[in-house]
Amino acid sequence: MKIDIAGRGLGRNWGRWLVMFAIAFTLVAGSFSIAHADTSYTVQPGDTLTGIAARYNVSVDAIVTANNLPNRSTIYVGQSLVIPSGTAQQPTQPPTGTYVVQTGDTLSSIALRYGTTIAALELANKLSSSVIYVGQTLTIVPASYTAPAAPPSVPTGGGTYTVLAGDSLSSVAVKFGVTRTDLAAVKEPFILQNLKDAIEKNFKTKHSAGEYADQLNISIKALAKATKTYFNRTITELISERIIIEAKRELYLTNKTVKEIAYGLGYDDEYYFSRFFKVNTDISPQMYRETVGFNRGLT
């Protein structure tokens, strides 16, 4: 009888162990399955297969095969892609903050590095294109970034403000919740609008403040005071800014030599022009072209 009782007890114990083993195996198998489940990703503006593959640590070919794509570049915004399991990793949330553009950077490479999109960076930094330059400070935002609401309008009646050292038209506009354009339209004397028009028409041939004062029939002292009061800039700075904008456009969009660009902007000495460009941008014309030029290899 003792042997029989022991046998029946042993049988019951084995039964319990088998049930517990089955439950444990099911849980482990389920966890293993979840850990290796495929991930899905919705294509965002500015995305490329190369960028998505790098973000999830998988190969482009693996994504192409998993989604039956006809070629390595056929994706579109809003498309849902299957990210193959195995080595796939969820991308980390991009940090917010600022980034100073380095030599060799492009907007697409920066977006990829921080897990965001070109469109989000352009919107956050108010860029009209993807052109960036070495030393430029960019605000880094998530791919989901949307533009903030428009600033409130100026209360009826307005008011006055005395410009302080370090002020600019933009900083005053932000301080009072208005746009730079609105503030300029209200506060800018007619003579300064004439000055801007004159610079726009003649910046390639007239480079001195005196030439514009003569053209507008005003003393250079009075014109300089007006530009300093309303723009917090000198006449020479306004002229130089317009020349630099045009020089960057030529370096970026054309194959003209630096000498040809300099001559077109009214500089007979290309070396003098190169020094002028570097003083105003902290980078030489050739380095600017190699960094952001149109013919530079895209990533």
VOGU-3710 file (C-alpha; in Angstrom, 3 decimals, decimal comma):
1> mkidiagrgl> 0,000/0,000/0,000  2,800/2,448/0,798  4,349/1,894/-2,599  1,037/2,465/-4,347  0,396/5,684/-2,432  3,872/6,946/-3,265  3,335/6,109/-6,918  0,060/7,962/-7,057  1,658/10,981/-5,304  4,573/10,964/-7,709
11> grnwgrwlvm> 2,179/10,878/-10,638  0,292/13,874/-9,334  3,556/15,822/-8,818  4,703/15,046/-12,362  1,360/16,250/-13,658  1,788/19,577/-11,889  5,340/19,958/-13,223  4,206/19,283/-16,787  1,441/21,908/-16,553  3,856/24,507/-15,148
21> faiaftlvag> 6,427/23,737/-17,887  3,806/24,133/-20,605  2,726/27,534/-19,246  6,329/28,751/-18,967  7,146/27,595/-22,493  4,100/29,396/-23,879  5,091/32,668/-22,180  8,693/32,471/-23,372  7,662/31,602/-26,911  5,183/34,486/-26,940
31> sfsiahadts> 7,824/36,929/-25,755  10,275/35,664/-28,376  7,644/36,110/-31,059  6,850/39,667/-29,938  10,508/40,615/-29,768  10,998/39,544/-33,359  7,761/40,915/-34,793  8,153/43,139/-37,821  7,916/46,919/-37,339  5,901/49,269/-39,530
41> ytvqpgdtlt> 6,930/52,813/-40,478  5,008/55,569/-42,278  7,088/57,504/-44,815  7,518/61,207/-43,946  8,412/64,173/-46,206  12,134/64,096/-46,973  12,521/60,385/-46,236  14,617/58,087/-48,428  15,037/54,329/-48,287  18,678/54,824/-47,372
51> giaarynvsv> 17,759/57,084/-44,470  15,042/54,765/-43,170  17,347/51,753/-43,421  20,073/53,567/-41,485  17,589/54,682/-38,846  16,396/51,113/-38,183  19,782/49,429/-38,679  18,643/47,245/-41,565  19,717/47,079/-45,199  17,913/48,809/-48,054
61> daivtannlp> 17,592/45,455/-49,821  15,844/43,988/-46,780  13,211/46,737/-46,831  12,790/46,436/-50,615  12,259/42,664/-50,335  9,914/42,877/-47,332  7,667/45,383/-49,123  7,944/43,987/-52,687  9,104/47,374/-53,966  9,757/47,550/-57,721
71> nrstiyvgqs> 13,075/49,361/-57,179  15,259/50,886/-54,489  13,819/54,390/-54,704  10,053/53,968/-55,095  8,508/55,282/-51,875  6,027/58,085/-51,251  4,856/60,195/-48,329  2,247/58,360/-46,254  3,307/54,923/-47,475  3,408/52,254/-44,757
81> lvipsgtaqq> 6,596/50,178/-44,901  7,347/46,911/-43,141  10,715/47,029/-41,369  12,077/43,448/-41,314  12,626/41,870/-37,908  16,012/40,756/-36,640  18,349/43,695/-36,317  15,656/46,372/-36,495  15,826/48,951/-33,726  13,319/51,637/-32,875
91> ptqpptgtyv> 14,791/55,061/-33,618  15,497/57,241/-30,644  13,437/60,386/-30,254  15,359/63,303/-31,767  16,625/65,841/-29,262  15,475/69,419/-29,499  17,972/72,236/-29,394  20,399/73,807/-31,820  23,097/72,534/-34,158  25,897/74,478/-35,848
101> vqtgdtlssi> 26,405/73,439/-39,470  29,805/71,860/-40,141  31,781/71,418/-43,361  30,207/68,626/-45,431  26,771/68,879/-43,787  23,566/68,951/-45,803  20,040/69,470/-44,538  19,205/65,858/-45,392  22,199/64,471/-43,482  21,340/66,578/-40,423
111> alrygttiaa> 17,705/65,450/-40,583  18,840/61,819/-40,759  21,295/62,260/-37,886  18,624/63,630/-35,556  15,743/61,420/-36,704  13,697/64,279/-38,118  12,759/65,461/-41,640  13,985/68,104/-44,060  10,515/69,683/-44,114  10,467/70,046/-40,313
121> lelanklsss> 13,913/71,670/-40,271  12,988/74,061/-43,088  9,790/75,064/-41,286  11,429/75,517/-37,868  14,297/77,575/-39,303  12,185/79,502/-41,839  14,328/78,282/-44,743  13,047/78,977/-48,241  15,160/76,088/-49,585  17,485/73,361/-48,316
131> viyvgqtlti> 20,553/75,590/-48,776  22,608/75,887/-45,572  26,094/77,236/-44,877  28,956/76,398/-42,541  28,567/78,126/-39,174  24,797/78,516/-39,499  22,870/77,661/-36,316  19,840/75,454/-36,925  16,997/74,678/-34,542  16,505/70,903/-34,298
141> vpasytapaa> 12,875/69,807/-33,989  10,993/66,483/-34,231  9,487/65,362/-37,535  6,039/66,187/-36,130  6,914/69,883/-35,683  4,303/72,416/-36,803  4,684/76,170/-37,053  3,551/78,149/-33,986  0,434/80,237/-34,172  0,771/83,677/-35,702
151> ppsvptgggt> 1,627/86,455/-33,239  -1,222/88,638/-32,009  -2,006/91,821/-33,892  -0,971/95,216/-32,565  -3,600/96,805/-30,295  -5,542/99,696/-31,799  -3,636/102,899/-31,278  -0,177/101,336/-31,340  2,593/103,146/-29,481  6,202/104,266/-29,662
161> ytvlagdsls> 9,512/102,575/-28,833  13,032/103,979/-28,574  15,613/101,760/-30,252  18,291/100,495/-27,852  21,822/99,261/-28,469  21,691/95,783/-29,999  18,126/96,141/-31,265  17,144/95,083/-34,765  13,850/95,415/-36,599  13,272/91,677/-36,114
171> svavkfgvtr> 13,939/91,712/-32,358  11,623/94,693/-31,818  8,909/92,974/-33,871  9,177/89,815/-31,736  9,160/91,872/-28,532  5,834/93,492/-29,422  4,186/90,495/-31,098  4,124/91,894/-34,629  5,790/90,870/-37,880  8,942/92,505/-39,199
181> tdlaavkepf> 7,119/93,452/-42,418  4,272/95,158/-40,546  6,664/97,073/-38,316  8,749/98,201/-41,265  5,667/99,333/-43,169  4,467/101,439/-40,236  7,724/102,871/-38,990  9,974/103,076/-42,021  10,410/106,556/-43,506  9,845/106,934/-47,209
191> ilqnlkdaie> 13,514/107,745/-47,793  14,553/104,317/-46,492  12,200/102,542/-48,871  13,807/104,565/-51,650  17,231/103,508/-50,367  16,298/99,812/-50,443  14,908/100,192/-53,958  18,078/101,963/-55,058  20,307/99,252/-53,579  18,244/96,537/-55,270
201> knfktkhsag> 18,662/98,204/-58,659  22,320/99,267/-58,356  24,140/96,940/-55,932  26,203/95,438/-58,766  27,679/98,808/-59,731  27,395/101,090/-56,687  29,145/99,900/-53,533  29,608/103,083/-51,452  27,188/104,861/-49,116  27,999/108,217/-50,706
211> eyadqlnisi> 26,773/107,084/-54,118  23,332/106,257/-52,720  23,137/109,480/-50,699  23,866/111,455/-53,873  21,283/109,475/-55,852  18,593/110,130/-53,213  19,593/113,792/-52,837  20,148/113,549/-49,095  23,227/114,104/-46,952  25,140/110,955/-46,106
221> kalakatkty> 24,957/111,881/-42,417  21,151/112,101/-42,436  20,813/108,863/-44,409  23,222/107,031/-42,095  21,267/108,210/-39,041  17,990/106,965/-40,530  19,359/103,510/-41,385  20,902/103,170/-37,927  17,678/104,248/-36,208  15,268/102,042/-38,121
231> fnrtitelis> 17,440/99,105/-39,252  20,237/99,194/-36,646  22,602/98,816/-39,610  24,935/101,069/-41,546  24,368/101,890/-45,215  27,482/99,870/-46,075  26,102/96,829/-44,235  22,844/97,020/-46,210  24,764/97,181/-49,491  27,084/94,335/-48,467
241> eriiieakre> 24,181/92,101/-47,404  22,581/92,431/-50,848  25,868/91,706/-52,623  26,483/88,616/-50,459  22,990/87,273/-51,157  23,607/87,532/-54,896  27,114/86,053/-54,603  25,761/83,029/-52,702  23,051/82,558/-55,310  25,632/82,558/-58,113
251> lyltnktvke> 27,965/80,192/-56,242  25,120/77,808/-55,486  23,243/77,773/-58,780  25,867/78,382/-61,475  29,196/77,056/-62,674  30,697/80,529/-63,015  34,206/80,962/-61,689  34,767/83,161/-58,654  36,442/85,665/-60,959  33,362/85,796/-63,233
261> iayglgydde> 31,026/86,226/-60,267  33,231/88,956/-58,809  33,309/90,834/-62,121  29,518/90,559/-62,474  29,115/92,151/-59,041  31,395/95,064/-59,877  34,727/93,785/-58,529  37,659/93,806/-60,934  39,929/92,075/-58,391  38,707/88,582/-57,551
271> yyfsrffkvn> 41,028/88,400/-54,529  39,564/91,586/-53,079  36,089/90,131/-53,660  37,093/86,852/-51,965  38,310/88,766/-48,907  35,081/90,801/-48,866  33,016/87,583/-49,052  34,962/85,902/-46,240  34,748/88,945/-43,958  30,960/88,896/-44,298
281> tdispqmyre> 30,396/85,118/-44,147  33,434/83,657/-42,333  34,027/81,340/-45,285  35,719/81,730/-48,677  33,653/81,678/-51,901  35,265/78,403/-53,009  34,634/76,699/-49,677  31,021/77,906/-49,723  30,536/76,408/-53,167  32,127/73,096/-52,162
291> tvgfnrglt> 29,934/72,950/-49,047  26,492/73,822/-50,392  26,960/74,314/-54,142  24,434/72,961/-56,627  26,950/70,515/-58,117  27,843/69,061/-54,740  26,905/65,370/-54,419  23,515/64,879/-52,812  23,040/62,451/-49,926
//
